[in-house]
Amino acid sequence: MILATIVMVTTFACLANANIVPGNDPVQVGPNIYKVVFENERVRVSEITFKPGDSIAMHSHPDHFVYVMTAGTLKLSYPDGTSKDFVGTPGQVVWTPAETHAGENIGGTEFRGLVVEFKPLPE
């Protein structure tokens, strides 16, 4: 009975704090890449820095956009085995619905940007 209660409380706590997409938090998965610069109950803003060859394991984002600060090329890999190259240019803004992916800087320059993640509206 105690074990069942612990499992139920833990499950509820995880669901209450879950992002829109299941998976790992990029700030926890890639602390060398993601640095939170602002957060409140509605949004989280992270500065990302991928040095050439840097990579981050599979992680998830709610709806978000990326503001590209320095040019670079990232390879984004998805859970279904597909991948695509993202070539960012300074000043570019890219909207992305909630998704899960891994990333790697496959270019020869450091890639920097701001990731703005939207949190669910309070009920």
Backbone torsions as a table, in degrees:
resi	resn	phi	psi	omega
1	MET	NA	-43.7	179.5
2	ILE	-64.1	-43.4	179.6
3	LEU	-61.6	-42.6	179.2
4	ALA	-62.1	-40.1	178.8
5	THR	-65.7	-42.6	178.4
6	ILE	-61.6	-44.8	179.2
7	VAL	-62.4	-43.4	-178.7
8	MET	-65.1	-44.7	179.6
9	VAL	-65.3	-42.6	178.9
10	THR	-62.9	-43.9	178.9
11	THR	-61.8	-45.4	178.9
12	PHE	-60.7	-44.0	-179.6
13	ALA	-62.4	-41.4	179.1
14	CYS	-65.4	-43.2	-179.8
15	LEU	-67.2	-36.3	-179.4
16	ALA	-66.6	-27.4	-178.6
17	ASN	-105.5	10.4	-174.6
18	ALA	-73.7	147.2	169.4
19	ASN	-75.9	175.1	178.8
20	ILE	-63.2	-36.6	-177.9
21	VAL	-106.4	132.4	177.5
22	PRO	-67.7	152.9	178.4
23	GLY	138.1	-169.4	-175.6
24	ASN	-91.7	145.7	178.4
25	ASP	-72.1	125.6	-177.7
26	PRO	-60.9	-30.2	179.5
27	VAL	-66.0	-34.5	178.4
28	GLN	-82.5	-37.0	-178.2
29	VAL	-71.9	-36.6	-176.7
30	GLY	-129.7	63.8	-178.2
31	PRO	-63.6	-18.7	176.2
32	ASN	-80.0	-13.4	-177.0
33	ILE	-110.7	-42.7	-176.6
34	TYR	-98.6	129.6	175.5
35	LYS	-131.1	114.5	-179.8
36	VAL	-69.5	125.2	179.4
37	VAL	-109.7	-15.0	176.4
38	PHE	-161.3	142.0	175.2
39	GLU	-157.2	138.5	170.1
40	ASN	-143.0	-164.8	-176.0
41	GLU	-71.9	-11.0	-176.3
42	ARG	-111.7	-24.3	-171.4
43	VAL	-152.1	152.1	170.4
44	ARG	-130.3	130.9	179.3
45	VAL	-114.5	125.3	178.9
46	SER	-124.2	138.0	170.6
47	GLU	-87.9	131.1	178.2
48	ILE	-113.8	140.7	177.6
49	THR	-136.3	113.8	175.5
50	PHE	-109.2	109.3	172.1
51	LYS	-74.1	159.0	178.4
52	PRO	-52.1	128.8	179.4
53	GLY	88.2	-13.7	178.0
54	ASP	-63.9	147.6	176.1
55	SER	-143.4	161.3	176.7
56	ILE	-132.0	137.9	-179.6
57	ALA	-68.6	172.7	-179.9
58	MET	-53.4	132.5	180.0
59	HIS	-153.4	170.8	-175.4
60	SER	-125.2	151.1	175.7
61	HIS	-129.1	144.2	164.4
62	PRO	-74.2	-174.7	174.1
63	ASP	-49.8	137.0	-176.3
64	HIS	-159.5	166.4	168.7
65	PHE	-132.3	157.7	178.5
66	VAL	-118.7	130.4	172.1
67	TYR	-104.0	117.6	-176.4
68	VAL	-82.5	125.0	179.9
69	MET	-98.6	-37.2	176.3
70	THR	-132.7	147.3	-177.2
71	ALA	-64.5	150.8	176.8
72	GLY	175.4	172.6	-179.4
73	THR	-126.6	121.4	177.1
74	LEU	-112.9	139.8	171.6
75	LYS	-97.2	120.4	178.1
76	LEU	-103.1	126.0	-178.8
77	SER	-115.2	138.8	-173.5
78	TYR	-111.8	159.5	-177.6
79	PRO	-57.5	-26.1	-179.4
80	ASP	-81.9	3.8	177.9
81	GLY	94.0	-7.6	178.3
82	THR	-82.3	164.0	176.0
83	SER	-150.3	163.0	174.7
84	LYS	-149.4	152.2	175.9
85	ASP	-92.8	133.2	175.4
86	PHE	-109.9	118.1	178.0
87	VAL	-104.7	109.1	-177.4
88	GLY	-96.6	143.2	175.9
89	THR	-121.2	145.1	-177.6
90	PRO	-54.3	133.8	180.0
91	GLY	89.7	-11.1	179.9
92	GLN	-69.7	140.8	175.4
93	VAL	-121.5	128.2	-177.1
94	VAL	-125.1	122.5	176.0
95	TRP	-89.2	136.6	178.0
96	THR	-138.0	123.2	172.9
97	PRO	-63.8	163.8	-179.2
98	ALA	-46.3	133.8	180.0
99	GLU	-161.0	168.3	175.6
100	THR	-120.1	135.3	178.7
101	HIS	-161.6	167.4	168.7
102	ALA	-113.2	162.2	-178.9
103	GLY	-141.6	149.8	177.4
104	GLU	-147.0	135.7	175.2
105	ASN	-80.8	107.6	-179.2
106	ILE	-99.2	4.2	179.2
107	GLY	-94.4	-179.3	-178.5
108	GLY	-98.5	4.9	-178.8
109	THR	-125.6	158.9	175.5
110	GLU	-69.1	135.1	177.1
111	PHE	-107.4	127.3	177.8
112	ARG	-129.4	144.5	178.2
113	GLY	-162.7	174.2	173.4
114	LEU	-113.5	130.2	176.5
115	VAL	-107.7	121.5	179.6
116	VAL	-110.9	110.5	-177.9
117	GLU	-103.9	131.9	179.9
118	PHE	-93.5	132.1	178.4
119	LYS	-90.8	156.5	179.1
120	PRO	-60.4	147.3	176.1
121	LEU	-65.5	140.2	175.9
122	PRO	-65.3	148.3	-179.7
123	GLU	-91.1	NA	NA
